[in-house]
Amino acid sequence: MGIMTVREAAQKWGVTERRVQEMIRTGRIPGAHKLARDWVMPDDTQKPIDLRFLTKEQRKEYDEKNKV
């Protein structure tokens, strides 16, 4: 198992580097940690659900399931 940088995750998941950084900041990427000045995560990390595009009902269900 290797590591993946924010840039690599953004390319793999089809999102911007800033979006990956925001997911890290909000604690949605388990295993992410800082290595020197860069954020890294395990290379088998799956892309978290994008909460911006959930309906109110889906968001409520997600929050209840994950105790947000």
BELSUL-V906650 format. One line per field, one symbol per residue. ss: DSSP state (A for helix, B for strand, O for the rest). A space follows every 10 residues. Layout:
BEGIN
ss->???
END
This chain:
BEGIN
ss->OOBBBAAAAA AAAOOOAAAA AAAAAOOOOO OOBBBOOBBB BBOOOOOOOO AAAOOAAAAA AAAAAAOO
END
